Amino acid sequence: LNHDFLTTGATDRSDHASFWNVNVGAIEIAENFFTDNLPGGCPASDSNPMYHTTGDTVANFTPSFGFDVARAALATISALANPLGPCFSAAPGLNAVEAIDEVDLSWSAVPGASAYRIYRSAASCEGQWLLLGQTSALDWTDTDIVGSSTWHYQVEALDGTGCFSAPSNCSTVSPTVHYLDATDFTIQDVCPSGGAGSGNGRIDPGETITLPITLRNIGNASLSQITGTASIAAGSAALSDTAGSWPDLAPNQTAVSSPNHFTLQVWPTAACGSTIELRLDVNYAEGSGTNETGSLLNVGGNQQLFPIDANFSTGVPAAWSVVDGGTGGGAAATWTTANPGVRSIGTPFVAPFAIVDSASAGNGAQQDEQLRTPVLDLSACTALSVSFSNQFRRDSASPVETADVDISTNGGSSWTNLLRMQGASDGYPTPNTKTIPLTSHVAANSNQVVLRFRYYGGSSDYWWAIDNVKLDCTAPICDSCAFAGTPPGEAGTSTPLLVGRSVNDLSFAWGGADPCLPSGYSVYRGDLSTLATTGFSHGTALTCAATETNLTLAVDDPRLGPADYFLVVAEDGSAEGSYGRSSDGSERPASSSACR
């Protein structure tokens, strides 16, 4: 089981909360109802859709998962239980000393002890206690002290058999905490060529992004001379301005980085829906503290798509298929929108709707009926769910009458059950709406997805009706920058050279030429106005010694003309690499003033 361990952020929507309110320890163990996004924990909510409904029965229960949760609950109770008899004649004597950004703990030895457990509380000496760790030594340094100005500590001794001592005295300290956290950033996006997404507050492929970053002082001491250095993982973008600074910050105060802010160049090859991992290393004058914070920047935004949106107003959609696996029944033999039993079903149903009517099929008929969607390519979807209006009326005399919702990720060759209604009516007499999360089911193979509604085990029973089937897909959307002409460089060898203007500077950025492993780069300028008539003229070297994949020049640099084109060439210290190929496939000529 993955798990989120929650204390101050835990829900109070259950019986444990009344104990907490009077400082009595209690726990709740539950399936993942919420999205907490803790490192290494549960990535998204995945609650039982039957919760607090009449469908919350053993038939809609996953035994292996429930068994694992029960084992986790039993193990937790066992670990928290106190032994009935005393194991030690004495308890440790604890001493806590506050320091800058840490608390130093030490305690007296207890005869017979083989180890010690260290506990901390942010509330009071009455708990709630968080286990920090275990050691065989007689000291411990707590460096994770962000979030409270006052901490309370206790220690207990262990003897190696599971027996432990009474807790030590409670020691309370208020250390000095220096800590900055990046709480927000603003996206100021510009598409140099004036693309549709320019200035929309979203990161799109090909854009130049300015990132003012907001810091909060979440320690308890003022901080001054605050500076920061940004970095990103190699891949879909490059930083052209990595340094920033902030004004002095008192505790709990926030401030935005001072101009000029951090600048990011996103490559036009950046995948829509991908992320750029931004790291910020922050320093300040007080002490020697350095805080490392990280953020994920999303390329593009999200849009809601509905690959399936069927209300059966004109019958079963042409792309869907009906599989009649039963026998007999005439007009009511299988799925139909003709409503052979003239069933009157209330909101949210609107006639016509799809129904398998076992009662109308009559005696002697048997049903095993499937209503299938077409094969769907859902590979662009980052989140998926299906919802539908539902009325399943079950005949109490039938033990096997069943309504299933299944999914296939191989075009219908095999199926996984998502929802089963059996043994009780569901949505009768008042219809309901079912919503089923699908994201985890299609993660491994999302381009051959089929959904089916299967009614089987019926014979002169009642019916299953559905309406308003909607497949909800969250998909990334981008407005990529449009480029005039073909970017320089050979296709597929590196990210192309980009040039953008920022006030009085021209900013050049390009991708590395790995696996050639160059030691540097040369950047050349040619005359664009004569390129079509007299050919290449890149004889002006703007730099022969660029060691990074970026360059900044003033717009009034005398080497620049009124209409320019530019080339970047990799070099290894003694020779230059390719100048790329022109549109006819021929190698571009080397510069008349080649650096190497």
Disulfide bonds with the S-S distance in Angstrom:
Cys87-Cys163 0.96
Cys125-Cys170 1.93
Cys191-Cys481 2.10
Cys272-Cys478 2.31
Cys381-Cys473 2.00
Cys544-Cys595 1.86
